[in-house]
Amino acid sequence: MKKLFQKECLRCGTCCKKGGPVFHLEDKMLIEHGLIPAKSLYTIRKGEMVHDPLRGILLPLDSEIIKIKGQERSSALSCLFLDDSENKCMIYDNRPVECRALKCWDTTEIAALYFKNVLTRKEVLAVNSEILALIEEHERICSHERITKLIRTVIKTRNKILREEISEIMEFDRHLRTLVAEKVKIDPEVLDFLFGRPLSVTSQNCFWG
């Protein structure tokens, strides 16, 4: 594990510029109490390609994870709650468990948390069966395992029918988001938490791995 002579945080902001934390079961109350709103979060869905920091390679996720969004005005990896002007955390007293465990001079504690007891949408939305039903339908039709398999097959075979199937899945993903925002009256900023990022964004990584 990484251990340096440094023994305290220098508030350089480096850790906050390398991607938001993964939420664990202990962080559920931060969402339930509105301390970290759902519109500030996004879901990386099962099967989506992500960078494994321990092995340094791209791998498909075995199960979904929830993270804090990045900043639009800065690097997409910089945590939404990082105050760039002072390298200051704007939710420091209510920061997630990974942020509390992270010490850049000793990564033992953060490594021990890696993908253990991760929080999922089902645990956050347990009482909202209507939304959960929509999420399950979205996963059934727009799963990353399905879209990845289709894209890789089309790359190899140039099959026009499968290409059309991909387009239909992409359109369903787009339409469902619009429908939920308009009919269920949900803030559009919450959609990346409910359904993950749009397939138009994430599918570009489907041929890696």
C-alpha positions, 0 to 999 in steps of 0.5 A: 500500500502507498505510504509516504512520510506526509502525515496530514492533509495539505489541502492540495485538492488532488484527491478531489480532482481524481473522481468522486467517491463511491457510496457505501451503505453507511452513506445512505443517510446522507441522501435520505436526509438531503445532505447530498441531493440525488441530483448531485449523483450518478449511477454507473451501471452493471457491465459499464466499463470503468477504470480499476485503480488497483489494477490500472485497467478497464473492466466491466463493473460486476455490480452498480455503483453510485458516485458524486458527479463531476464539475461541468466548469472544470475537469469532469473528474473534479468532485462537484463539491470541490471549491476550486478557489480554495481547494475546499470541500463544501460538504466536509462535515457530511462527506461520504465514508470514502472521503473520510477514509482517504489519506493520500499518504496512506491508502490502506484504509481506502483500499480496505473499503474498495467495492465493499458494502456499496450502495445501490439504487434499490436501497435508496429507492426501496419505498418508491416502487413506481420508479424502481419498476421503471429502473428494472424495465430500463435495465432489462432493455438497456443493460450494458451487457446487452448493448456491449454484445450487440455493438461488438457483434456489429463491429465484426459482422456489419449486421444491419438488423443488429445495427437497427436494434442498437438504434432502437435501444438507444432511442428507448433510453432517450425516450424513457428519460424524457417521459420520466422527466415530463410525466413523473415530474422528476428533476431532469438532473436526477435522471443520471442517478435513476438510470445511469448516464445516457447510452449515447455517452457510455456506449462509446466504451463498449468495444473496450475490454 
